Amino acid sequence: MKFKLFTISCLLLAATVQAQVQFTTESPRVDDINDTDVTIQRVELTAQYTIIYMKFQARKTGFNGRSFPFDMPIPNSRGWEQLESTSNIGFQPTSRLYVNQGERSYKFIRAENIPAETRRQVRPGERVDFIAYFERIDPGYTKFDLFECRDSKNYVCFNFWGVHIINPRKDSYSQRKPPVQPRQQPPRTVPRPQPEPPTEQLPPDNTPVPVQPKVLPAPATVAINGITRDAKTKQPITATVTYRLISGAEASGDEPADSLQSGSLTGKYRIEIDRRGVYAVTASAKGYFSQSDTLVTNRVDVARDFNLVPIEAGAKITLKNIYFNVSKYDLKPESYPELDRLVTVMRSNPTMQIRLEGHTDTVGEFDANVELSRNRVNEVKRYLVDKGISASRIETVGYGPSRPINTNKSLKERPENRRVEMVIVKV
């Protein structure tokens, strides 16, 4: 009954917006899909929205996740019953549409018949038709990617790559000719009265003429751009680039994060900045360690390439955003986001083992620096263990000042030697 009511409501909604629909693509061709249980039935483009009609078809599952074309009866204390398992579906409100390899992104607006904050229970074999509304894709883009989220251990995202749609440029729209009005006989010519001269007097010569204020040009667009690469092969890779305004005159302190994807062929990304300030930018890709930086935007474009280190045995990265007080090993709160990302990577790779290596500069006694470096990496290990990572997966070693990466002579070079490095021992 609920399904019939939803179907009727969809028909009513379709009838309401039918006059506004500019282009419709039935069963669009899709280059690749993340979850084969969901399909795109239709894409409609209105003046305001990109409307995507989707269908989720739940599978009938049996023991150990195996699929059956029928419900499997099993015995219990009351006799026999059908073996059924339920799943949950939802649609993430942070989802985006991307065009031209991440050149532009379009935000999610709302969804119908599927929750956007929680998850809805679906029984085996059940079909769910739902609708997702996004911002209108600019005319001329005829292919888009739908990126809902990143897969987790218990959640498979509704991601589509290469959805082909009908969306011509504005200048190629078919122009309708106005209806031809019947030709009428011209009216009789009647002499028009001459206009009277204006009554207001012109200002005398010594009266100053008011000066019109000058219209200042709009400020030039500023962007953060760069390339995402494989740090080992130097080849471009597709990555999700997340950015958030963290400080500045126009920052409120709790700005939401936004994201886009870099191009699959070139690795290029471009973030259009409409509010100047300091941005936290993170590049992440499956199979790689994420990389973050804080970038200041002012009046010119900011270039920042991200070379992501693949997750493989022997790989080494420097945890650049780990901070301690001078000559102490207490972690500063600014270190937590970087360590939380490491926790996420280790949870996603449960067999991975790492070694934390601590380093200092050459100022001070050698033995004291070795002990300081050892205490600092042990403090990092303690944080990871408190977050649920097994201590047996983490080795620690303190090298003190014995392995500098520069001459260690200037005030600029010394902070570079005060670092924590991570080596993957086993994947």
Secondary structure by P-SEA (a helix, b strand, c coil): caaaaaaaaaaaaaaaaccccccccccccccccccccccccbbbbccccbbbbbbbbbcccccccccccbbbbbbcccccccbbbbbbbbbbcccccccccccbbbbbcccccccccbbbbbcccbbbbbccccccccccccbbbbbcccccccccccccccccccccccccccccccccccccccccccccccccccccccccccccccccbbbbccccbbbbbbbbbcccccbbbbbbbbbbbccccccccbbbbbbccccccccbbbbbbccccbbbbbbbcccbbbbbbbbbbccbbbbbbbbcccccccbbbbccccccccccccccccaaaaaaaaaaaaaacccbbbbbbbbbcccccaaaaaaaaaaaaaaaaaaaaaaccccccbbbbbbcccccccccccaaaaaaacbbbbbbccc
